[in-house]
Amino acid sequence: MPKTIAEKILSAKAGKDVSPGEIVVVELDAVMAQDGTAPLAIKVMNEKFGGERVKDPSKVVLVIDHTAPSNNPGTSELHILMRKFARRHGCRLFDVGNGICHQLMVEYGYAYPGAVVVGADSHTVTYGALGAFSTGVGSTDAAIAMMTGKLWFKVPEALKFNLTGKFKEAVMSKDLILTIIGELGEDGATYMSAEFVGDGLKDMRIDSRLTVSNMVVEMGAKVGLMPADEEVMRFVEGRARGTPKPELTYPDKGAHYKDEFEMELEKIEPMIAKPYSPANVVAVDELEGMEIDQVFIGSCTNGRLEDLAVAAKILKGKKVADGTRCIAIAASRNVYTEALKKGYVETLTEAGCLVTFGTCGPCVGAHYGVLGPGEVALFTTNRNFRGRSGHRDSKVYLVSPATAAASAIEGKVVNPRKYLNQRIRDIEI
């Protein structure tokens, strides 16, 4: 029977043909937990399962990124717990300053075509852009995964998004995924595999693809998968900690999808998600002129090199508007180092941005830009729930890095085409 990408990967891992709705138990290629979830997983291992034990330390990754560096003694205690656990079991710990968990899992080869990866973080779906069946789990499931090296899954039904054409000037992949979430709603893909195929993928670098997969969970999807084409294989070469299986990442001809969507990239416009939902999406033009207090360019959604390059191109020779704060946070030390070499950090700093790296910061309301009552902000993050990034009366609007940078110049929402007349794929990174 013809299979979707999700069905092919899980069938290969289970050693048998599987179908939607079936429960399978499979070996995992990696397990990840961050400082907001790892301490609870460790507690579960100790209190519910009679003590800590790790099946395969080489496949367990802990990351301190959400509140990094620590902002209070209580958080510091949790970080200490993670460090002790990692030393005791010999698993990988990315300590403060290394980067955001999802960027690190990609950079260091824990995610690759055909792999099955779980993380105690909902945005683990990001790695689907590399053809990995990757999904978020709770801390209890993460504990079981670390202890046994296995986990159960219900084989998901699938939605197919056929991407064609090319983006217009100043339109980014963030605008594409906001458009899709706006159309399907927060629960339009609940426990489904969102699978993106078609020639339109060629118009997106790996950075752009990761943004799309990162946000499929905002419409309820279990995974967000893309084929491992030549661009993906070039990226994972020399990184992958297992054997990539690109053949598993292409759906079979005639595979059954619950629904199929034709997405013509040239029709996508700059979009914005209004409070308090990533699905509350309208065109940027509808809110043009709305004044803003803060701009944040970064996070596991849009803190990669391409994002900083686009922001720097727009802000070069310009200044952030008086009365508006602009924060740019590279998703990892490696991204920051490359941005430093290419002059993006200097450009953003000269424009008046606060530039740093390796932390979730404002996204989760930890530090580096927590919003106060009544403040309005443009974030390139994935969520804008009430109170997530500061005071519950603040408002976060989700946009692309291009829209964020352009709006920072004027201190109000503007269409990025006012400052960028190039297609993103044509910009030299």
Secondary structure by P-SEA (a helix, b strand, c coil): ccccaaaaaaaaaacccccccbbbbbbbcbbbbccccaaaaaaaaaccccbbbbcccccbbbbcccccccccaaaaaaaaaaaaaaaaccccccccccccaaaaaaaaccccccbbbbccccccccccccccccccccaaaaaaaaaccccccccccbbbbbbcccccccccaaaaaaaaaaaacccccccccccccccccccccaaaaaaaaaccccccccbbbbcccaaaaaaaccccccccccccccccccccccbbbbbccccccbbbbcccccccccccccccccccccccccccccccaaaaaaaaaaaccccccccbbbbbbbccaaaaaaaaaaaaaaaaaaaccccccccccccccccccccccccccccccccccccccccccbbbbbbcaaaaaaaaaaccccccccccccccccccc
